[in-house]
């Protein structure tokens, strides 16, 4: 085993044979000439590692006189070796796990959706954060804003907790701005559903 591990070209031969058969789903055999071309080496340089792999029962070699007619194939032992070697390589290389992306679904009430869409629309029209008082007036057009501002403020606090809007207290009142997450919710969930 040590002899194979210290012989880099033997590992490369096994890897090429494995990839050829199992990754590329090509033939089970490969000619020595093609193997040499893939590895960028001469056939004479392959004698020692090939003999080593044949003795270890990892490959079979049918010699026919020249590199074009000499056929190589991976044995089951060689296949298992490459699979285990890849696992070891991943451990030493510290391969990062694929990041998992989560899609968050917001369960918003009809009124919360309306407020979010209104705020987004008003923000686009004015290119500035929306005063809470103006948002309350738009949400309840037939009622006195002083009576509805508290209700709208509670809903905005919930939306801010979900990172859909952010609130900012300024000297002339409370202002609301739709966040990037809130914009995505409006575009992906509210606008598409209303069309």
BELVENNOR-V702614 format. One record per backbone hydrogen bond with DSSP energy under -0.5 kcal/mol. NH is the residue of the N-H (numbers start at 1). CO is the residue of the C=O. If there is no record, write none. Layout:
BEGIN
nh co
NH CO
NH CO
END
This chain:
BEGIN
nh co
5 1
6 2
7 3
7 4
8 6
10 7
11 7
12 8
13 9
14 10
15 11
16 12
17 13
18 14
19 15
20 16
21 17
22 18
23 18
23 19
24 19
26 20
30 72
32 67
32 70
33 67
35 31
36 32
37 33
38 34
39 35
40 36
41 36
45 42
46 43
47 44
50 46
51 47
52 48
53 49
54 50
55 51
56 52
57 54
58 53
59 53
60 73
62 71
63 61
69 66
70 66
71 62
71 69
72 30
73 60
74 28
75 58
79 75
80 76
81 77
82 78
83 79
84 80
85 81
86 82
87 83
88 84
89 85
90 86
91 87
92 88
93 89
94 90
95 90
104 102
105 103
106 104
107 105
108 106
113 109
114 110
115 111
116 112
117 113
118 114
119 115
120 116
121 117
122 118
123 119
124 120
125 121
126 122
127 123
130 176
132 174
135 131
136 132
137 133
138 134
139 135
140 136
141 138
143 140
147 144
148 144
149 145
152 148
153 149
154 150
155 151
156 152
157 153
158 154
159 155
160 156
161 157
162 158
163 160
164 159
165 159
166 177
168 175
170 168
170 173
173 170
175 168
176 130
177 166
179 164
183 179
184 180
185 181
186 182
187 183
188 184
189 185
190 185
191 186
192 187
193 189
194 190
195 191
END
